[in-house]
Amino acid sequence: MTDKYKYQSISLRTQTVDVIKNLSDKLVHGQKLSNAKTVQKLVIDTFEKLNKGNDNDTQVRKDKSE
């Protein structure tokens, strides 16, 4: 059974989902990502880019299943 505390959902406009679907082919060369993995990669990459060089202890936890 899925752990209900491990996942959450968000609502997105249809146009945004269309963009996610389009990006899912392009983010990782030679691989099509799921919509969830596409959003996850974009969020983690953006977070790391914005916090690069900061002495923040805040880090994004990556799933061990990846």
C-alpha positions as CSV (number, residue, x, y, z in Angstrom):
1,M,0.0,0.0,0.0
2,T,1.2,3.5,-0.8
3,D,2.4,5.5,2.2
4,K,0.1,8.5,2.3
5,Y,2.7,10.6,4.1
6,K,5.3,10.2,1.3
7,Y,3.3,11.8,-1.5
8,Q,1.2,14.9,-2.0
9,S,-0.7,16.2,-4.9
10,I,-1.1,19.6,-6.5
11,S,-3.5,21.1,-9.0
12,L,-2.2,22.5,-12.2
13,R,-3.8,24.3,-15.1
14,T,-4.1,22.2,-18.3
15,Q,-1.6,24.4,-20.1
16,T,1.0,23.7,-17.4
17,V,0.4,20.0,-17.7
18,D,0.9,20.3,-21.5
19,V,4.2,22.0,-20.9
20,I,5.3,19.3,-18.4
21,K,4.4,16.6,-21.0
22,N,6.4,18.4,-23.6
23,L,9.4,18.8,-21.3
24,S,9.3,15.1,-20.2
25,D,11.0,14.1,-23.5
26,K,13.6,16.8,-23.3
27,L,15.0,16.9,-19.8
28,V,17.0,13.7,-19.9
29,H,18.5,12.8,-23.2
30,G,17.2,9.5,-24.6
31,Q,14.6,9.1,-21.8
32,K,11.0,10.1,-21.4
33,L,10.2,10.9,-17.8
34,S,6.8,10.6,-16.1
35,N,5.0,13.9,-15.3
36,A,5.8,13.4,-11.6
37,K,9.5,12.8,-12.3
38,T,9.6,15.8,-14.7
39,V,8.2,18.1,-12.0
40,Q,10.6,16.6,-9.4
41,K,13.6,17.1,-11.6
42,L,12.7,20.7,-12.4
43,V,12.1,21.6,-8.8
44,I,15.3,19.9,-7.5
45,D,17.4,21.4,-10.3
46,T,16.0,24.9,-9.7
47,F,16.3,24.7,-6.0
48,E,20.0,23.6,-6.2
49,K,20.7,26.3,-8.8
50,L,19.2,29.0,-6.6
51,N,21.0,27.8,-3.5
52,K,24.3,27.2,-5.1
53,G,27.1,28.8,-3.0
54,N,24.8,29.5,0.0
55,D,25.9,28.2,3.4
56,N,22.4,27.0,4.0
57,D,22.0,23.6,5.7
58,T,18.8,23.2,3.6
59,Q,19.2,20.5,1.0
60,V,16.7,18.7,-1.2
61,R,16.3,15.0,-0.2
62,K,16.5,12.8,-3.2
63,D,14.6,9.5,-3.2
64,K,16.8,6.5,-2.6
65,S,14.7,4.7,-5.3
66,E,16.1,6.8,-8.1
